[in-house]
């Protein structure tokens, strides 16, 4: 009896230790490159600040052309630069809470101390000198965003989104720009957070709707096909249009699940309606660049059409011209689905990277000239 009690006590102690290491281990809240707190650490601190009414100065620091530097120098060098800048912040702002957000973005939070422009000027002065990496040096061109004292965030999500909007504006203005988060930015951030939550629900099938926009044939003088347009219906926001959520879906890869659900709804529409009676020769379905780069795309679409018993010739997939259009993965997906019976169209031709030679190598049924070129012709 006593041996069993000891064994149970030992197991419960071990379980408690595992739970502690899992949920309380500080390493889970640190970025392993800069050794600063990460986004999860920021959220926990923000929850505490909201709970206890603590007010802090918050300044977000980012860098011009970060994505270009990453593409030129690669991950290894940029990790060294992140580490060097993080070390500088730890040394010069030792009393403040420091976070590494992502993509070269750092967040500084202070209860007291200098004003926002003092933070900016101090960092700008340091950036007059290069930061060193293993085989060289790099000059950084910082931009800034900050939240003023009269702005009250109800959640970490609102604050993150407000900073994203503000720092995007700062990057447009260029080196040394500092943008204040005002009520207009906060209102937009609150709406974006609500849209993001509606997107999360739509990915799981709640509120997702597909509308069919008729396509008119000038040659046949009648409606000949339709384009599937995705919308999200939310109880509070009403009908949400793609320009408000597609960018977010592509950024966090939820576009993969969203695109799959839209494709299933299109197949269900074709199954439930007689396409000939409707006078429709095909339904056009938009694909995002993220979907196109998925190697399993062709197999997944084949499985869905087979499950719904849909003739693949009723589906035309539309891709947007981009730098990835000529990649081998996209070419393989296009060839596999074309052989299966589907067709393809290219949208926004003339605004991106494709040329006539690359178009000749792609199995395209339709090429849509971008409207800006058409408007210029009429002008």
Beta strands, then each sheet from edge to edge (+ up, - down):
strand 1: 57-63
strand 2: 97-100
strand 3: 106-110
strand 4: 131-133
strand 5: 136-138
strand 6: 142-147
strand 7: 178-181
strand 8: 208-217
strand 9: 222-234
strand 10: 238-240
strand 11: 283-286
strand 12: 315-320
strand 13: 343-349
strand 14: 366-369
sheet 1: 2+ 3- 1+ 6- 7-
sheet 2: 4+ 5-
sheet 3: 8+ 9- 10+
sheet 4: 8+ 9- 11- 12- 13- 14-
end
